[in-house]
Amino acid sequence: MPFRFTLRQLEYFVAVGKTGSIAAASEKLNVSSPTISASIAQLEAEFALPLFVREHAKGLTLTKGGERFLQRTEVILKDAENLSDLAGEITGNIQGTLSVGCLVTFAQIVLPSLRRKFEDAHPTARIEQRELNQADIFSQLRKGELDVALTYDLDIPPDLDFSPLVSLPPYIAVAEDHPLAKFKEITIDALRGEPMVLLDLPHSSEYFMSFFHEAGFKPNVTERTKDMSIMRSLVANGFGFSIANVLPLNNLSPDGKVLRFIPLPADARPMLIGLLRPRNETPTNTLQAFADHCREMIGPDLLASEIIPGLTG
C-alpha cells in the first residue's frame, strides 16, 4: 500500500520538532496551526508511531522514536532538494532552493536586496535565508544545513573556502555630541579610557579587540550587546563609542538620534565580505549563479553607493 504523506507534511514535522511548538512552526513557515496539527496527526497515523509527547505547559516534546524519525526526515528532505539540483544540472536550469546564511551584523542591509534581485532574475529558484553569527555559520556549513554564506574573513577554518568580494574599513561610531565627533580621523590611542560599547559576537569581538591589543592597552568596555541596532542606540545615547565596519544607510540610530562614523587610519586592518562554502564541493548551477550575482552586486562601487555607504575596495 503506498504511503499517504507529502514532503510538505515532513517539512511541517521537522519545523515542529525543531521549535517544540505548533504555534512557533506556524509562524516560521507562514502556515496555519490547524494545517500543521493535522499534518502531524496524519503522519502519526500513517506510521502508527507517536512522534511527540504533548504537555500543556511545555508544548510538544519529541518521543525517542520521534527523535530518530526527525533525523531521518531531515535526510529525506535534503535528498529531495538534491533531486531539484540534479534536474537543474541535467537541464542547465537555475532552480530549486538555496540555503544562504549571512552574518547577522550586515544581513539586514545586504541580504534582502540580493535575494529579491536574484529571485526576480531566476523565478524557478528560491533563497532560504538565515541570519547567523560566525560560529553558527561554520557549524551549519559543515552540517550541510547551508549551501553558502556571506560573511567576514574572520578565523576561517581550513575546511571552508572563502572568496572575497569587498573590503570594509573600520570606523569609530560616536554620539553627535561626543568630544571625538569633530575629528575627521581617530587613532586607537585617542580612545584610551573612553567607555566602549562592544558588539560582542563570536569572532567579531576578537577582531574589534585586536586594535587595542596591537596598541598595547585594554579598552574600557562598559557595555556589551550582541545586537547591532542596540549597539547603535547605546552609542547615540552617550554610553560610549563603538567600532563598526558596516555603516547604516543613514546616520541615525534606531531611536532617531544622530551618530557620527569616523574612520581609523588607513593602515587599520579592514574586514572582507565574501562567500564562504565547504571546500572541494562542486557548486550546483544555482549556487554558481548566486555567486556570480553576488560578485556583480557586491562590488566596491555598487556596494558603496546602493547598499552600504562608505565602503572602499
PyMOL commands that set and color helices and strands:
alter all, ss='L'
color gray80, all
select helices_A, chain A and resi 7-19+22-29+33-47+64-91+107-121+134-142+179-182+188-191+204-215+228-236+285-297+300-307
alter helices_A, ss='H'
color red, helices_A
select strands_A, chain A and resi 52-55+59-62+96-103+125-132+148-152+160-168+171-175+195-199+220-225+242-244+259-263+271-278
alter strands_A, ss='S'
color yellow, strands_A
deselect
rebuild
show_as cartoon
